[in-house]
Amino acid sequence: MKISVAFYVGLATVLLVLLIIAVAVDVSLNVVFILMCLGQLALLIMVYKVLSDNYTTTKTFKDFYQDYNVSETDNYR
């Protein structure tokens, strides 16, 4: 079973938010250091997984945003 890339993004986010909370409530330095190291490791793994994911799409830059239709004559300058 393949683990989704969103899992790695969520894991890194949760670890780093826990780090911020631990610093704010003045948790011991050992716990903060461990959370910092785990967060950095999770961030590196997340970046690797996101960049090496085999994701393809049929969208192009001409499709622009999906929630706003842009005509060919619109000028944004």
Biotite code that builds the C-alpha atoms (Angstrom):
import biotite.structure as struc

atoms = struc.array([
    struc.Atom([0.000, 0.000, 0.000], chain_id="A", res_id=1, res_name="MET", atom_name="CA", element="C"),
    struc.Atom([1.397, 3.350, -1.041], chain_id="A", res_id=2, res_name="LYS", atom_name="CA", element="C"),
    struc.Atom([1.373, 6.082, 1.590], chain_id="A", res_id=3, res_name="ILE", atom_name="CA", element="C"),
    struc.Atom([-0.043, 9.333, 0.246], chain_id="A", res_id=4, res_name="SER", atom_name="CA", element="C"),
    struc.Atom([2.119, 12.434, -0.010], chain_id="A", res_id=5, res_name="VAL", atom_name="CA", element="C"),
    struc.Atom([-0.515, 14.268, 2.032], chain_id="A", res_id=6, res_name="ALA", atom_name="CA", element="C"),
    struc.Atom([0.364, 12.012, 4.983], chain_id="A", res_id=7, res_name="PHE", atom_name="CA", element="C"),
    struc.Atom([3.975, 13.228, 4.942], chain_id="A", res_id=8, res_name="TYR", atom_name="CA", element="C"),
    struc.Atom([2.874, 16.850, 4.639], chain_id="A", res_id=9, res_name="VAL", atom_name="CA", element="C"),
    struc.Atom([0.502, 16.405, 7.570], chain_id="A", res_id=10, res_name="GLY", atom_name="CA", element="C"),
    struc.Atom([3.099, 14.611, 9.673], chain_id="A", res_id=11, res_name="LEU", atom_name="CA", element="C"),
    struc.Atom([5.702, 17.341, 9.166], chain_id="A", res_id=12, res_name="ALA", atom_name="CA", element="C"),
    struc.Atom([3.120, 20.024, 9.902], chain_id="A", res_id=13, res_name="THR", atom_name="CA", element="C"),
    struc.Atom([1.928, 18.355, 13.104], chain_id="A", res_id=14, res_name="VAL", atom_name="CA", element="C"),
    struc.Atom([5.479, 17.818, 14.382], chain_id="A", res_id=15, res_name="LEU", atom_name="CA", element="C"),
    struc.Atom([6.476, 21.416, 13.757], chain_id="A", res_id=16, res_name="LEU", atom_name="CA", element="C"),
    struc.Atom([3.269, 22.784, 15.302], chain_id="A", res_id=17, res_name="VAL", atom_name="CA", element="C"),
    struc.Atom([3.926, 20.605, 18.365], chain_id="A", res_id=18, res_name="LEU", atom_name="CA", element="C"),
    struc.Atom([7.412, 22.112, 18.501], chain_id="A", res_id=19, res_name="LEU", atom_name="CA", element="C"),
    struc.Atom([5.969, 25.626, 18.522], chain_id="A", res_id=20, res_name="ILE", atom_name="CA", element="C"),
    struc.Atom([3.489, 24.692, 21.267], chain_id="A", res_id=21, res_name="ILE", atom_name="CA", element="C"),
    struc.Atom([6.237, 23.026, 23.319], chain_id="A", res_id=22, res_name="ALA", atom_name="CA", element="C"),
    struc.Atom([8.376, 26.147, 23.148], chain_id="A", res_id=23, res_name="VAL", atom_name="CA", element="C"),
    struc.Atom([5.427, 28.386, 24.036], chain_id="A", res_id=24, res_name="ALA", atom_name="CA", element="C"),
    struc.Atom([4.511, 26.420, 27.164], chain_id="A", res_id=25, res_name="VAL", atom_name="CA", element="C"),
    struc.Atom([8.146, 26.149, 28.278], chain_id="A", res_id=26, res_name="ASP", atom_name="CA", element="C"),
    struc.Atom([8.636, 22.383, 27.990], chain_id="A", res_id=27, res_name="VAL", atom_name="CA", element="C"),
    struc.Atom([12.072, 21.012, 28.884], chain_id="A", res_id=28, res_name="SER", atom_name="CA", element="C"),
    struc.Atom([14.916, 21.540, 26.448], chain_id="A", res_id=29, res_name="LEU", atom_name="CA", element="C"),
    struc.Atom([15.308, 17.799, 25.821], chain_id="A", res_id=30, res_name="ASN", atom_name="CA", element="C"),
    struc.Atom([11.755, 17.464, 24.505], chain_id="A", res_id=31, res_name="VAL", atom_name="CA", element="C"),
    struc.Atom([12.096, 20.613, 22.391], chain_id="A", res_id=32, res_name="VAL", atom_name="CA", element="C"),
    struc.Atom([15.371, 19.359, 20.918], chain_id="A", res_id=33, res_name="PHE", atom_name="CA", element="C"),
    struc.Atom([13.893, 15.948, 20.064], chain_id="A", res_id=34, res_name="ILE", atom_name="CA", element="C"),
    struc.Atom([10.837, 17.559, 18.455], chain_id="A", res_id=35, res_name="LEU", atom_name="CA", element="C"),
    struc.Atom([13.104, 19.891, 16.496], chain_id="A", res_id=36, res_name="MET", atom_name="CA", element="C"),
    struc.Atom([15.215, 17.023, 15.161], chain_id="A", res_id=37, res_name="CYS", atom_name="CA", element="C"),
    struc.Atom([12.148, 14.923, 14.309], chain_id="A", res_id=38, res_name="LEU", atom_name="CA", element="C"),
    struc.Atom([10.505, 17.911, 12.630], chain_id="A", res_id=39, res_name="GLY", atom_name="CA", element="C"),
    struc.Atom([13.551, 18.618, 10.488], chain_id="A", res_id=40, res_name="GLN", atom_name="CA", element="C"),
    struc.Atom([13.826, 14.955, 9.516], chain_id="A", res_id=41, res_name="LEU", atom_name="CA", element="C"),
    struc.Atom([10.111, 14.841, 8.671], chain_id="A", res_id=42, res_name="ALA", atom_name="CA", element="C"),
    struc.Atom([10.515, 18.015, 6.603], chain_id="A", res_id=43, res_name="LEU", atom_name="CA", element="C"),
    struc.Atom([13.365, 16.503, 4.584], chain_id="A", res_id=44, res_name="LEU", atom_name="CA", element="C"),
    struc.Atom([11.414, 13.284, 4.016], chain_id="A", res_id=45, res_name="ILE", atom_name="CA", element="C"),
    struc.Atom([8.357, 15.300, 3.007], chain_id="A", res_id=46, res_name="MET", atom_name="CA", element="C"),
    struc.Atom([10.319, 17.335, 0.445], chain_id="A", res_id=47, res_name="VAL", atom_name="CA", element="C"),
    struc.Atom([11.830, 14.156, -1.018], chain_id="A", res_id=48, res_name="TYR", atom_name="CA", element="C"),
    struc.Atom([8.438, 12.422, -1.234], chain_id="A", res_id=49, res_name="LYS", atom_name="CA", element="C"),
    struc.Atom([6.737, 15.442, -2.804], chain_id="A", res_id=50, res_name="VAL", atom_name="CA", element="C"),
    struc.Atom([9.469, 15.932, -5.407], chain_id="A", res_id=51, res_name="LEU", atom_name="CA", element="C"),
    struc.Atom([9.784, 12.241, -6.269], chain_id="A", res_id=52, res_name="SER", atom_name="CA", element="C"),
    struc.Atom([6.031, 11.544, -6.433], chain_id="A", res_id=53, res_name="ASP", atom_name="CA", element="C"),
    struc.Atom([4.849, 10.243, -9.796], chain_id="A", res_id=54, res_name="ASN", atom_name="CA", element="C"),
    struc.Atom([2.066, 12.816, -10.260], chain_id="A", res_id=55, res_name="TYR", atom_name="CA", element="C"),
    struc.Atom([0.855, 13.846, -13.687], chain_id="A", res_id=56, res_name="THR", atom_name="CA", element="C"),
    struc.Atom([-1.849, 16.252, -14.767], chain_id="A", res_id=57, res_name="THR", atom_name="CA", element="C"),
    struc.Atom([-3.503, 17.324, -17.966], chain_id="A", res_id=58, res_name="THR", atom_name="CA", element="C"),
    struc.Atom([-3.793, 20.943, -16.832], chain_id="A", res_id=59, res_name="LYS", atom_name="CA", element="C"),
    struc.Atom([-1.736, 23.645, -18.517], chain_id="A", res_id=60, res_name="THR", atom_name="CA", element="C"),
    struc.Atom([-1.124, 27.319, -17.820], chain_id="A", res_id=61, res_name="PHE", atom_name="CA", element="C"),
    struc.Atom([-3.875, 28.142, -20.309], chain_id="A", res_id=62, res_name="LYS", atom_name="CA", element="C"),
    struc.Atom([-6.396, 26.479, -17.962], chain_id="A", res_id=63, res_name="ASP", atom_name="CA", element="C"),
    struc.Atom([-5.621, 29.203, -15.389], chain_id="A", res_id=64, res_name="PHE", atom_name="CA", element="C"),
    struc.Atom([-7.681, 28.811, -12.215], chain_id="A", res_id=65, res_name="TYR", atom_name="CA", element="C"),
    struc.Atom([-10.472, 26.272, -12.042], chain_id="A", res_id=66, res_name="GLN", atom_name="CA", element="C"),
    struc.Atom([-12.804, 28.527, -10.061], chain_id="A", res_id=67, res_name="ASP", atom_name="CA", element="C"),
    struc.Atom([-12.492, 31.590, -12.336], chain_id="A", res_id=68, res_name="TYR", atom_name="CA", element="C"),
    struc.Atom([-12.901, 31.503, -16.084], chain_id="A", res_id=69, res_name="ASN", atom_name="CA", element="C"),
    struc.Atom([-10.522, 33.823, -17.882], chain_id="A", res_id=70, res_name="VAL", atom_name="CA", element="C"),
    struc.Atom([-11.173, 34.764, -21.450], chain_id="A", res_id=71, res_name="SER", atom_name="CA", element="C"),
    struc.Atom([-8.341, 35.007, -23.959], chain_id="A", res_id=72, res_name="GLU", atom_name="CA", element="C"),
    struc.Atom([-8.831, 38.783, -24.245], chain_id="A", res_id=73, res_name="THR", atom_name="CA", element="C"),
    struc.Atom([-8.347, 39.639, -20.552], chain_id="A", res_id=74, res_name="ASP", atom_name="CA", element="C"),
    struc.Atom([-5.279, 41.727, -19.873], chain_id="A", res_id=75, res_name="ASN", atom_name="CA", element="C"),
    struc.Atom([-3.859, 41.783, -16.339], chain_id="A", res_id=76, res_name="TYR", atom_name="CA", element="C"),
    struc.Atom([-1.270, 44.543, -16.679], chain_id="A", res_id=77, res_name="ARG", atom_name="CA", element="C"),
])
